[in-house]
Structure formats: structure tokens, C-alpha cells
Amino acid sequence: MHIPLKNIISVSTEDVSWGVFKTIKVAGTDLPGHYKDGRFYIPHEGLVFFEMHHPDKCITINIDHERYKKVIFEVEDKESAAMMIKNAISSEQLTHSYDESVPKMDGE
């Protein structure tokens, strides 16, 4: 799965609960308390992709302009992973704001 940094709205390290989401399985597997993998529809939120075996090790990425509204997946160190994504988003935003503020020379 590829998600452009410019489409990431936010990243969260809050624990994901098995019971919080009232989901409709679109294409995936769900055994509450063990795993939730695949595409699920959450009413009033949209399509969400899960790769979750240990909810306390998951990060949630909120997305705009993509098929999924959220991607929730497990990582080894969620605080480090979230910080890395946030730093990448900040760098991307700085690069784009710098690019837009630099006047273009003829022939570029």
C-alpha cells in the first residue's frame, strides 16, 4: 500500500479497541481478540484498512483523497513509527512551501 505524505491528515498512537469499531467486513478476516485484517466499512467514517493483531501496538493514519479514510496497522514501536511519519510529513510540507515560495526562472 502506498499513501502519499501529502494525503496524511494525522497519525495516532492511541490504543485501538476490538469493540470500538462497529464494522462491516468488505474483504478481510476478523476474529475479535485475535486479529482484524483487510478492508472494513465503518458507518459515518468510510472505508478503513486494518492489519491488527495486537491493538496496543497499532498506529492509526487518518487519510484524505485516498480510497481508505484510515489505515490501522501494527508496528514494533508505535511511538517511533508515528514520530517518523510525522517528521516525514513536516519535511514534505516544508519542501512544498519552499518550492511554492521560490520564484521560477525562465526556462525552468
Jmol script that loads the backbone (N, CA, C; Angstrom):
load data "model"
ATOM      1  N   MET A   1       0.846  -1.165   0.000  1.00  0.00           N
ATOM      2  CA  MET A   1       0.000   0.000   0.000  1.00  0.00           C
ATOM      3  C   MET A   1       0.894   1.231   0.000  1.00  0.00           C
ATOM      4  N   HIS A   2       0.559   2.179  -0.839  1.00  0.00           N
ATOM      5  CA  HIS A   2       1.311   3.430  -0.943  1.00  0.00           C
ATOM      6  C   HIS A   2       0.375   4.588  -0.615  1.00  0.00           C
ATOM      7  N   ILE A   3       0.780   5.410   0.344  1.00  0.00           N
ATOM      8  CA  ILE A   3      -0.009   6.581   0.730  1.00  0.00           C
ATOM      9  C   ILE A   3       0.905   7.799   0.620  1.00  0.00           C
ATOM     10  N   PRO A   4       0.611   8.716  -0.284  1.00  0.00           N
ATOM     11  CA  PRO A   4       1.424   9.927  -0.384  1.00  0.00           C
ATOM     12  C   PRO A   4       1.378  10.721   0.926  1.00  0.00           C
ATOM     13  N   LEU A   5       2.518  11.233   1.341  1.00  0.00           N
ATOM     14  CA  LEU A   5       2.582  12.004   2.592  1.00  0.00           C
ATOM     15  C   LEU A   5       1.605  13.168   2.598  1.00  0.00           C
ATOM     16  N   LYS A   6       1.409  13.802   1.439  1.00  0.00           N
ATOM     17  CA  LYS A   6       0.526  14.968   1.378  1.00  0.00           C
ATOM     18  C   LYS A   6      -0.928  14.610   1.695  1.00  0.00           C
ATOM     19  N   ASN A   7      -1.280  13.312   1.640  1.00  0.00           N
ATOM     20  CA  ASN A   7      -2.656  12.894   1.911  1.00  0.00           C
ATOM     21  C   ASN A   7      -2.876  12.430   3.344  1.00  0.00           C
ATOM     22  N   ILE A   8      -1.812  12.419   4.152  1.00  0.00           N
ATOM     23  CA  ILE A   8      -1.947  12.018   5.555  1.00  0.00           C
ATOM     24  C   ILE A   8      -2.369  13.233   6.372  1.00  0.00           C
ATOM     25  N   ILE A   9      -3.520  13.104   7.028  1.00  0.00           N
ATOM     26  CA  ILE A   9      -4.060  14.183   7.854  1.00  0.00           C
ATOM     27  C   ILE A   9      -3.442  14.155   9.246  1.00  0.00           C
ATOM     28  N   SER A  10      -3.381  12.947   9.833  1.00  0.00           N
ATOM     29  CA  SER A  10      -2.836  12.816  11.183  1.00  0.00           C
ATOM     30  C   SER A  10      -2.432  11.367  11.445  1.00  0.00           C
ATOM     31  N   VAL A  11      -1.637  11.218  12.513  1.00  0.00           N
ATOM     32  CA  VAL A  11      -1.179   9.899  12.956  1.00  0.00           C
ATOM     33  C   VAL A  11      -1.457   9.803  14.440  1.00  0.00           C
ATOM     34  N   SER A  12      -2.012   8.678  14.863  1.00  0.00           N
ATOM     35  CA  SER A  12      -2.346   8.492  16.271  1.00  0.00           C
ATOM     36  C   SER A  12      -1.729   7.201  16.798  1.00  0.00           C
ATOM     37  N   THR A  13      -1.296   7.248  18.062  1.00  0.00           N
ATOM     38  CA  THR A  13      -0.766   6.051  18.721  1.00  0.00           C
ATOM     39  C   THR A  13      -1.717   5.541  19.800  1.00  0.00           C
ATOM     40  N   GLU A  14      -2.916   6.110  19.831  1.00  0.00           N
ATOM     41  CA  GLU A  14      -3.891   5.656  20.829  1.00  0.00           C
ATOM     42  C   GLU A  14      -4.211   4.184  20.595  1.00  0.00           C
ATOM     43  N   ASP A  15      -4.367   3.441  21.696  1.00  0.00           N
ATOM     44  CA  ASP A  15      -4.699   2.028  21.576  1.00  0.00           C
ATOM     45  C   ASP A  15      -6.016   1.866  20.836  1.00  0.00           C
ATOM     46  N   VAL A  16      -6.071   0.866  19.988  1.00  0.00           N
ATOM     47  CA  VAL A  16      -7.274   0.560  19.224  1.00  0.00           C
ATOM     48  C   VAL A  16      -7.988  -0.575  19.942  1.00  0.00           C
ATOM     49  N   SER A  17      -9.265  -0.423  20.162  1.00  0.00           N
ATOM     50  CA  SER A  17     -10.047  -1.438  20.856  1.00  0.00           C
ATOM     51  C   SER A  17     -10.751  -2.338  19.859  1.00  0.00           C
ATOM     52  N   TRP A  18     -10.826  -3.607  20.170  1.00  0.00           N
ATOM     53  CA  TRP A  18     -11.540  -4.538  19.281  1.00  0.00           C
ATOM     54  C   TRP A  18     -13.005  -4.156  19.162  1.00  0.00           C
ATOM     55  N   GLY A  19     -13.614  -3.686  20.252  1.00  0.00           N
ATOM     56  CA  GLY A  19     -15.043  -3.450  20.260  1.00  0.00           C
ATOM     57  C   GLY A  19     -15.490  -2.065  19.845  1.00  0.00           C
ATOM     58  N   VAL A  20     -14.561  -1.124  19.727  1.00  0.00           N
ATOM     59  CA  VAL A  20     -14.941   0.258  19.426  1.00  0.00           C
ATOM     60  C   VAL A  20     -15.561   0.370  18.048  1.00  0.00           C
ATOM     61  N   PHE A  21     -14.988  -0.305  17.091  1.00  0.00           N
ATOM     62  CA  PHE A  21     -15.435  -0.165  15.720  1.00  0.00           C
ATOM     63  C   PHE A  21     -16.576  -1.126  15.405  1.00  0.00           C
ATOM     64  N   LYS A  22     -17.696  -0.584  15.027  1.00  0.00           N
ATOM     65  CA  LYS A  22     -18.804  -1.383  14.512  1.00  0.00           C
ATOM     66  C   LYS A  22     -18.604  -1.420  13.010  1.00  0.00           C
ATOM     67  N   THR A  23     -17.964  -2.462  12.546  1.00  0.00           N
ATOM     68  CA  THR A  23     -17.542  -2.510  11.150  1.00  0.00           C
ATOM     69  C   THR A  23     -18.359  -3.498  10.334  1.00  0.00           C
ATOM     70  N   ILE A  24     -18.349  -3.258   9.046  1.00  0.00           N
ATOM     71  CA  ILE A  24     -18.926  -4.179   8.080  1.00  0.00           C
ATOM     72  C   ILE A  24     -17.758  -4.680   7.244  1.00  0.00           C
ATOM     73  N   LYS A  25     -17.538  -5.984   7.283  1.00  0.00           N
ATOM     74  CA  LYS A  25     -16.414  -6.558   6.557  1.00  0.00           C
ATOM     75  C   LYS A  25     -16.664  -6.463   5.060  1.00  0.00           C
ATOM     76  N   VAL A  26     -15.712  -5.878   4.328  1.00  0.00           N
ATOM     77  CA  VAL A  26     -15.792  -5.766   2.877  1.00  0.00           C
ATOM     78  C   VAL A  26     -14.985  -6.897   2.267  1.00  0.00           C
ATOM     79  N   ALA A  27     -13.747  -7.008   2.653  1.00  0.00           N
ATOM     80  CA  ALA A  27     -12.858  -8.080   2.206  1.00  0.00           C
ATOM     81  C   ALA A  27     -11.782  -8.238   3.261  1.00  0.00           C
ATOM     82  N   GLY A  28     -11.925  -9.212   4.108  1.00  0.00           N
ATOM     83  CA  GLY A  28     -10.940  -9.374   5.166  1.00  0.00           C
ATOM     84  C   GLY A  28     -11.332 -10.478   6.117  1.00  0.00           C
ATOM     85  N   THR A  29     -10.599 -10.533   7.204  1.00  0.00           N
ATOM     86  CA  THR A  29     -10.805 -11.553   8.216  1.00  0.00           C
ATOM     87  C   THR A  29     -10.883 -10.861   9.561  1.00  0.00           C
ATOM     88  N   ASP A  30     -11.798 -11.329  10.399  1.00  0.00           N
ATOM     89  CA  ASP A  30     -11.984 -10.703  11.697  1.00  0.00           C
ATOM     90  C   ASP A  30     -12.294 -11.769  12.735  1.00  0.00           C
ATOM     91  N   LEU A  31     -11.410 -11.904  13.703  1.00  0.00           N
ATOM     92  CA  LEU A  31     -11.643 -12.778  14.842  1.00  0.00           C
ATOM     93  C   LEU A  31     -11.329 -11.937  16.078  1.00  0.00           C
ATOM     94  N   PRO A  32     -12.356 -11.253  16.639  1.00  0.00           N
ATOM     95  CA  PRO A  32     -12.140 -10.322  17.748  1.00  0.00           C
ATOM     96  C   PRO A  32     -11.282 -10.930  18.858  1.00  0.00           C
ATOM     97  N   GLY A  33     -10.306 -10.153  19.274  1.00  0.00           N
ATOM     98  CA  GLY A  33      -9.384 -10.602  20.305  1.00  0.00           C
ATOM     99  C   GLY A  33      -8.160 -11.302  19.746  1.00  0.00           C
ATOM    100  N   HIS A  34      -8.160 -11.548  18.428  1.00  0.00           N
ATOM    101  CA  HIS A  34      -7.029 -12.242  17.810  1.00  0.00           C
ATOM    102  C   HIS A  34      -6.450 -11.478  16.622  1.00  0.00           C
ATOM    103  N   TYR A  35      -7.298 -11.102  15.672  1.00  0.00           N
ATOM    104  CA  TYR A  35      -6.821 -10.340  14.521  1.00  0.00           C
ATOM    105  C   TYR A  35      -7.971  -9.710  13.761  1.00  0.00           C
ATOM    106  N   LYS A  36      -7.613  -8.658  13.032  1.00  0.00           N
ATOM    107  CA  LYS A  36      -8.537  -7.987  12.114  1.00  0.00           C
ATOM    108  C   LYS A  36      -7.659  -7.531  10.957  1.00  0.00           C
ATOM    109  N   ASP A  37      -7.840  -8.152   9.811  1.00  0.00           N
ATOM    110  CA  ASP A  37      -7.033  -7.854   8.627  1.00  0.00           C
ATOM    111  C   ASP A  37      -7.942  -7.620   7.435  1.00  0.00           C
ATOM    112  N   GLY A  38      -7.673  -6.569   6.693  1.00  0.00           N
ATOM    113  CA  GLY A  38      -8.391  -6.330   5.457  1.00  0.00           C
ATOM    114  C   GLY A  38      -9.191  -5.051   5.461  1.00  0.00           C
ATOM    115  N   ARG A  39     -10.140  -5.004   4.514  1.00  0.00           N
ATOM    116  CA  ARG A  39     -10.968  -3.810   4.318  1.00  0.00           C
ATOM    117  C   ARG A  39     -12.287  -3.938   5.066  1.00  0.00           C
ATOM    118  N   PHE A  40     -12.610  -2.879   5.796  1.00  0.00           N
ATOM    119  CA  PHE A  40     -13.846  -2.833   6.561  1.00  0.00           C
ATOM    120  C   PHE A  40     -14.491  -1.469   6.364  1.00  0.00           C
ATOM    121  N   TYR A  41     -15.810  -1.448   6.401  1.00  0.00           N
ATOM    122  CA  TYR A  41     -16.544  -0.192   6.284  1.00  0.00           C
ATOM    123  C   TYR A  41     -17.049   0.171   7.672  1.00  0.00           C
ATOM    124  N   ILE A  42     -16.776   1.416   8.080  1.00  0.00           N
ATOM    125  CA  ILE A  42     -17.267   1.928   9.351  1.00  0.00           C
ATOM    126  C   ILE A  42     -18.288   3.016   9.037  1.00  0.00           C
ATOM    127  N   PRO A  43     -19.564   2.801   9.412  1.00  0.00           N
ATOM    128  CA  PRO A  43     -20.583   3.824   9.151  1.00  0.00           C
ATOM    129  C   PRO A  43     -20.145   5.193   9.682  1.00  0.00           C
ATOM    130  N   HIS A  44     -20.423   6.222   8.926  1.00  0.00           N
ATOM    131  CA  HIS A  44     -20.099   7.612   9.250  1.00  0.00           C
ATOM    132  C   HIS A  44     -18.601   7.919   9.183  1.00  0.00           C
ATOM    133  N   GLU A  45     -17.767   6.928   8.821  1.00  0.00           N
ATOM    134  CA  GLU A  45     -16.331   7.173   8.678  1.00  0.00           C
ATOM    135  C   GLU A  45     -15.838   6.783   7.297  1.00  0.00           C
ATOM    136  N   GLY A  46     -16.318   5.672   6.781  1.00  0.00           N
ATOM    137  CA  GLY A  46     -15.893   5.220   5.466  1.00  0.00           C
ATOM    138  C   GLY A  46     -15.087   3.944   5.517  1.00  0.00           C
ATOM    139  N   LEU A  47     -14.330   3.723   4.464  1.00  0.00           N
ATOM    140  CA  LEU A  47     -13.547   2.510   4.298  1.00  0.00           C
ATOM    141  C   LEU A  47     -12.251   2.606   5.106  1.00  0.00           C
ATOM    142  N   VAL A  48     -11.966   1.554   5.885  1.00  0.00           N
ATOM    143  CA  VAL A  48     -10.787   1.506   6.742  1.00  0.00           C
ATOM    144  C   VAL A  48     -10.046   0.212   6.463  1.00  0.00           C
ATOM    145  N   PHE A  49      -8.716   0.289   6.421  1.00  0.00           N
ATOM    146  CA  PHE A  49      -7.901  -0.908   6.252  1.00  0.00           C
ATOM    147  C   PHE A  49      -7.250  -1.246   7.583  1.00  0.00           C
ATOM    148  N   PHE A  50      -7.382  -2.502   8.001  1.00  0.00           N
ATOM    149  CA  PHE A  50      -6.796  -2.983   9.256  1.00  0.00           C
ATOM    150  C   PHE A  50      -5.725  -4.033   8.974  1.00  0.00           C
ATOM    151  N   GLU A  51      -4.676  -4.011   9.753  1.00  0.00           N
ATOM    152  CA  GLU A  51      -3.706  -5.101   9.881  1.00  0.00           C
ATOM    153  C   GLU A  51      -3.377  -5.099  11.361  1.00  0.00           C
ATOM    154  N   MET A  52      -4.245  -5.764  12.136  1.00  0.00           N
ATOM    155  CA  MET A  52      -4.193  -5.632  13.586  1.00  0.00           C
ATOM    156  C   MET A  52      -4.247  -7.000  14.249  1.00  0.00           C
ATOM    157  N   HIS A  53      -3.211  -7.271  15.023  1.00  0.00           N
ATOM    158  CA  HIS A  53      -3.170  -8.494  15.825  1.00  0.00           C
ATOM    159  C   HIS A  53      -3.051  -8.138  17.306  1.00  0.00           C
ATOM    160  N   HIS A  54      -2.340  -7.062  17.602  1.00  0.00           N
ATOM    161  CA  HIS A  54      -2.169  -6.558  18.963  1.00  0.00           C
ATOM    162  C   HIS A  54      -2.549  -5.078  18.957  1.00  0.00           C
ATOM    163  N   PRO A  55      -3.770  -4.745  19.366  1.00  0.00           N
ATOM    164  CA  PRO A  55      -4.245  -3.351  19.294  1.00  0.00           C
ATOM    165  C   PRO A  55      -3.349  -2.341  20.005  1.00  0.00           C
ATOM    166  N   ASP A  56      -2.645  -2.781  21.040  1.00  0.00           N
ATOM    167  CA  ASP A  56      -1.774  -1.863  21.775  1.00  0.00           C
ATOM    168  C   ASP A  56      -0.487  -1.545  21.016  1.00  0.00           C
ATOM    169  N   LYS A  57      -0.251  -2.207  19.888  1.00  0.00           N
ATOM    170  CA  LYS A  57       0.939  -1.955  19.066  1.00  0.00           C
ATOM    171  C   LYS A  57       0.587  -1.294  17.732  1.00  0.00           C
ATOM    172  N   CYS A  58      -0.634  -0.774  17.624  1.00  0.00           N
ATOM    173  CA  CYS A  58      -1.098  -0.216  16.351  1.00  0.00           C
ATOM    174  C   CYS A  58      -0.995   1.300  16.313  1.00  0.00           C
ATOM    175  N   ILE A  59      -0.788   1.804  15.103  1.00  0.00           N
ATOM    176  CA  ILE A  59      -0.929   3.229  14.853  1.00  0.00           C
ATOM    177  C   ILE A  59      -2.069   3.410  13.863  1.00  0.00           C
ATOM    178  N   THR A  60      -2.700   4.559  13.933  1.00  0.00           N
ATOM    179  CA  THR A  60      -3.804   4.895  13.041  1.00  0.00           C
ATOM    180  C   THR A  60      -3.386   6.089  12.203  1.00  0.00           C
ATOM    181  N   ILE A  61      -3.493   5.924  10.886  1.00  0.00           N
ATOM    182  CA  ILE A  61      -3.199   7.025   9.972  1.00  0.00           C
ATOM    183  C   ILE A  61      -4.519   7.477   9.370  1.00  0.00           C
ATOM    184  N   ASN A  62      -4.872   8.739   9.586  1.00  0.00           N
ATOM    185  CA  ASN A  62      -6.076   9.333   9.007  1.00  0.00           C
ATOM    186  C   ASN A  62      -5.689   9.950   7.670  1.00  0.00           C
ATOM    187  N   ILE A  63      -6.465   9.636   6.640  1.00  0.00           N
ATOM    188  CA  ILE A  63      -6.076   9.969   5.274  1.00  0.00           C
ATOM    189  C   ILE A  63      -7.184  10.752   4.569  1.00  0.00           C
ATOM    190  N   ASP A  64      -6.762  11.588   3.626  1.00  0.00           N
ATOM    191  CA  ASP A  64      -7.684  12.328   2.777  1.00  0.00           C
ATOM    192  C   ASP A  64      -7.317  12.046   1.323  1.00  0.00           C
ATOM    193  N   HIS A  65      -8.270  12.100   0.446  1.00  0.00           N
ATOM    194  CA  HIS A  65      -8.065  11.912  -1.001  1.00  0.00           C
ATOM    195  C   HIS A  65      -7.532  10.529  -1.363  1.00  0.00           C
ATOM    196  N   GLU A  66      -7.908   9.520  -0.619  1.00  0.00           N
ATOM    197  CA  GLU A  66      -7.491   8.145  -0.895  1.00  0.00           C
ATOM    198  C   GLU A  66      -8.701   7.232  -0.760  1.00  0.00           C
ATOM    199  N   ARG A  67      -8.533   6.006  -1.183  1.00  0.00           N
ATOM    200  CA  ARG A  67      -9.609   5.011  -1.087  1.00  0.00           C
ATOM    201  C   ARG A  67     -10.023   4.798   0.372  1.00  0.00           C
ATOM    202  N   TYR A  68      -9.038   4.681   1.256  1.00  0.00           N
ATOM    203  CA  TYR A  68      -9.308   4.451   2.673  1.00  0.00           C
ATOM    204  C   TYR A  68      -9.296   5.772   3.432  1.00  0.00           C
ATOM    205  N   LYS A  69     -10.150   5.874   4.440  1.00  0.00           N
ATOM    206  CA  LYS A  69     -10.167   7.053   5.298  1.00  0.00           C
ATOM    207  C   LYS A  69      -9.177   6.890   6.450  1.00  0.00           C
ATOM    208  N   LYS A  70      -8.910   5.634   6.809  1.00  0.00           N
ATOM    209  CA  LYS A  70      -7.951   5.326   7.863  1.00  0.00           C
ATOM    210  C   LYS A  70      -7.228   4.032   7.499  1.00  0.00           C
ATOM    211  N   VAL A  71      -5.997   3.944   7.952  1.00  0.00           N
ATOM    212  CA  VAL A  71      -5.247   2.695   7.895  1.00  0.00           C
ATOM    213  C   VAL A  71      -4.748   2.459   9.312  1.00  0.00           C
ATOM    214  N   ILE A  72      -5.094   1.297   9.842  1.00  0.00           N
ATOM    215  CA  ILE A  72      -4.710   0.941  11.206  1.00  0.00           C
ATOM    216  C   ILE A  72      -3.843  -0.308  11.100  1.00  0.00           C
ATOM    217  N   PHE A  73      -2.585  -0.184  11.557  1.00  0.00           N
ATOM    218  CA  PHE A  73      -1.696  -1.328  11.413  1.00  0.00           C
ATOM    219  C   PHE A  73      -0.727  -1.419  12.584  1.00  0.00           C
ATOM    220  N   GLU A  74      -0.239  -2.639  12.763  1.00  0.00           N
ATOM    221  CA  GLU A  74       0.650  -2.953  13.868  1.00  0.00           C
ATOM    222  C   GLU A  74       2.098  -2.688  13.480  1.00  0.00           C
ATOM    223  N   VAL A  75       2.835  -2.123  14.431  1.00  0.00           N
ATOM    224  CA  VAL A  75       4.263  -1.877  14.264  1.00  0.00           C
ATOM    225  C   VAL A  75       4.974  -2.325  15.537  1.00  0.00           C
ATOM    226  N   GLU A  76       6.266  -2.495  15.439  1.00  0.00           N
ATOM    227  CA  GLU A  76       7.043  -2.937  16.602  1.00  0.00           C
ATOM    228  C   GLU A  76       7.083  -1.854  17.691  1.00  0.00           C
ATOM    229  N   ASP A  77       7.351  -0.611  17.292  1.00  0.00           N
ATOM    230  CA  ASP A  77       7.452   0.513  18.245  1.00  0.00           C
ATOM    231  C   ASP A  77       6.576   1.645  17.716  1.00  0.00           C
ATOM    232  N   LYS A  78       5.356   1.729  18.220  1.00  0.00           N
ATOM    233  CA  LYS A  78       4.394   2.673  17.640  1.00  0.00           C
ATOM    234  C   LYS A  78       4.777   4.130  17.846  1.00  0.00           C
ATOM    235  N   GLU A  79       5.414   4.468  18.955  1.00  0.00           N
ATOM    236  CA  GLU A  79       5.809   5.864  19.182  1.00  0.00           C
ATOM    237  C   GLU A  79       6.866   6.288  18.163  1.00  0.00           C
ATOM    238  N   SER A  80       7.858   5.442  17.921  1.00  0.00           N
ATOM    239  CA  SER A  80       8.915   5.759  16.949  1.00  0.00           C
ATOM    240  C   SER A  80       8.362   5.816  15.533  1.00  0.00           C
ATOM    241  N   ALA A  81       7.499   4.854  15.197  1.00  0.00           N
ATOM    242  CA  ALA A  81       6.913   4.821  13.850  1.00  0.00           C
ATOM    243  C   ALA A  81       6.068   6.069  13.599  1.00  0.00           C
ATOM    244  N   ALA A  82       5.260   6.445  14.572  1.00  0.00           N
ATOM    245  CA  ALA A  82       4.414   7.637  14.423  1.00  0.00           C
ATOM    246  C   ALA A  82       5.272   8.894  14.302  1.00  0.00           C
ATOM    247  N   MET A  83       6.333   8.988  15.085  1.00  0.00           N
ATOM    248  CA  MET A  83       7.211  10.157  15.024  1.00  0.00           C
ATOM    249  C   MET A  83       7.903  10.227  13.663  1.00  0.00           C
ATOM    250  N   MET A  84       8.321   9.093  13.141  1.00  0.00           N
ATOM    251  CA  MET A  84       8.973   9.067  11.834  1.00  0.00           C
ATOM    252  C   MET A  84       8.009   9.566  10.751  1.00  0.00           C
ATOM    253  N   ILE A  85       6.761   9.138  10.803  1.00  0.00           N
ATOM    254  CA  ILE A  85       5.760   9.581   9.829  1.00  0.00           C
ATOM    255  C   ILE A  85       5.484  11.079   9.989  1.00  0.00           C
ATOM    256  N   LYS A  86       5.327  11.531  11.227  1.00  0.00           N
ATOM    257  CA  LYS A  86       5.071  12.954  11.474  1.00  0.00           C
ATOM    258  C   LYS A  86       6.229  13.817  10.976  1.00  0.00           C
ATOM    259  N   ASN A  87       7.462  13.366  11.212  1.00  0.00           N
ATOM    260  CA  ASN A  87       8.633  14.113  10.733  1.00  0.00           C
ATOM    261  C   ASN A  87       8.671  14.152   9.210  1.00  0.00           C
ATOM    262  N   ALA A  88       8.325  13.036   8.580  1.00  0.00           N
ATOM    263  CA  ALA A  88       8.304  12.982   7.112  1.00  0.00           C
ATOM    264  C   ALA A  88       7.242  13.931   6.564  1.00  0.00           C
ATOM    265  N   ILE A  89       6.089  13.992   7.222  1.00  0.00           N
ATOM    266  CA  ILE A  89       5.022  14.900   6.793  1.00  0.00           C
ATOM    267  C   ILE A  89       5.498  16.346   6.922  1.00  0.00           C
ATOM    268  N   SER A  90       6.133  16.681   8.042  1.00  0.00           N
ATOM    269  CA  SER A  90       6.639  18.045   8.253  1.00  0.00           C
ATOM    270  C   SER A  90       7.672  18.409   7.196  1.00  0.00           C
ATOM    271  N   SER A  91       8.581  17.502   6.894  1.00  0.00           N
ATOM    272  CA  SER A  91       9.602  17.753   5.867  1.00  0.00           C
ATOM    273  C   SER A  91       8.957  17.966   4.510  1.00  0.00           C
ATOM    274  N   GLU A  92       7.961  17.150   4.203  1.00  0.00           N
ATOM    275  CA  GLU A  92       7.247  17.259   2.921  1.00  0.00           C
ATOM    276  C   GLU A  92       6.551  18.615   2.826  1.00  0.00           C
ATOM    277  N   GLN A  93       5.906  19.049   3.911  1.00  0.00           N
ATOM    278  CA  GLN A  93       5.213  20.335   3.906  1.00  0.00           C
ATOM    279  C   GLN A  93       6.199  21.490   3.757  1.00  0.00           C
ATOM    280  N   LEU A  94       7.339  21.402   4.417  1.00  0.00           N
ATOM    281  CA  LEU A  94       8.360  22.443   4.295  1.00  0.00           C
ATOM    282  C   LEU A  94       8.897  22.513   2.867  1.00  0.00           C
ATOM    283  N   THR A  95       9.139  21.360   2.282  1.00  0.00           N
ATOM    284  CA  THR A  95       9.646  21.308   0.910  1.00  0.00           C
ATOM    285  C   THR A  95       8.658  21.948  -0.039  1.00  0.00           C
ATOM    286  N   HIS A  96       7.368  21.606   0.089  1.00  0.00           N
ATOM    287  CA  HIS A  96       6.360  22.177  -0.800  1.00  0.00           C
ATOM    288  C   HIS A  96       6.170  23.666  -0.565  1.00  0.00           C
ATOM    289  N   SER A  97       6.218  24.122   0.680  1.00  0.00           N
ATOM    290  CA  SER A  97       6.046  25.551   0.934  1.00  0.00           C
ATOM    291  C   SER A  97       7.260  26.309   0.411  1.00  0.00           C
ATOM    292  N   TYR A  98       8.451  25.714   0.498  1.00  0.00           N
ATOM    293  CA  TYR A  98       9.651  26.354  -0.037  1.00  0.00           C
ATOM    294  C   TYR A  98       9.583  26.397  -1.561  1.00  0.00           C
ATOM    295  N   ASP A  99       9.192  25.290  -2.183  1.00  0.00           N
ATOM    296  CA  ASP A  99       9.078  25.227  -3.648  1.00  0.00           C
ATOM    297  C   ASP A  99       8.114  26.287  -4.170  1.00  0.00           C
ATOM    298  N   GLU A 100       7.012  26.497  -3.459  1.00  0.00           N
ATOM    299  CA  GLU A 100       5.998  27.446  -3.902  1.00  0.00           C
ATOM    300  C   GLU A 100       6.440  28.893  -3.703  1.00  0.00           C
ATOM    301  N   SER A 101       7.340  29.127  -2.746  1.00  0.00           N
ATOM    302  CA  SER A 101       7.758  30.488  -2.454  1.00  0.00           C
ATOM    303  C   SER A 101       8.958  30.932  -3.297  1.00  0.00           C
ATOM    304  N   VAL A 102       9.655  29.968  -3.912  1.00  0.00           N
ATOM    305  CA  VAL A 102      10.815  30.302  -4.728  1.00  0.00           C
ATOM    306  C   VAL A 102      10.352  30.635  -6.132  1.00  0.00           C
ATOM    307  N   PRO A 103      10.667  31.838  -6.620  1.00  0.00           N
ATOM    308  CA  PRO A 103      10.224  32.187  -7.976  1.00  0.00           C
ATOM    309  C   PRO A 103      10.932  31.328  -9.014  1.00  0.00           C
ATOM    310  N   LYS A 104      10.213  30.939 -10.037  1.00  0.00           N
ATOM    311  CA  LYS A 104      10.755  30.133 -11.125  1.00  0.00           C
ATOM    312  C   LYS A 104      11.510  31.027 -12.096  1.00  0.00           C
ATOM    313  N   MET A 105      12.643  30.522 -12.559  1.00  0.00           N
ATOM    314  CA  MET A 105      13.452  31.241 -13.542  1.00  0.00           C
ATOM    315  C   MET A 105      12.966  30.849 -14.944  1.00  0.00           C
ATOM    316  N   ASP A 106      13.151  31.718 -15.903  1.00  0.00           N
ATOM    317  CA  ASP A 106      12.784  31.378 -17.283  1.00  0.00           C
ATOM    318  C   ASP A 106      13.537  30.115 -17.696  1.00  0.00           C
ATOM    319  N   GLY A 107      12.827  29.244 -18.389  1.00  0.00           N
ATOM    320  CA  GLY A 107      13.436  28.017 -18.876  1.00  0.00           C
ATOM    321  C   GLY A 107      13.367  26.880 -17.893  1.00  0.00           C
ATOM    322  N   GLU A 108      12.803  27.094 -16.687  1.00  0.00           N
ATOM    323  CA  GLU A 108      12.673  26.013 -15.705  1.00  0.00           C
ATOM    324  C   GLU A 108      11.311  25.399 -15.773  1.00  0.00           C
TER     325      GLU A 108
END
end "model"
wireframe off; spacefill off
backbone 0.3
color backbone group
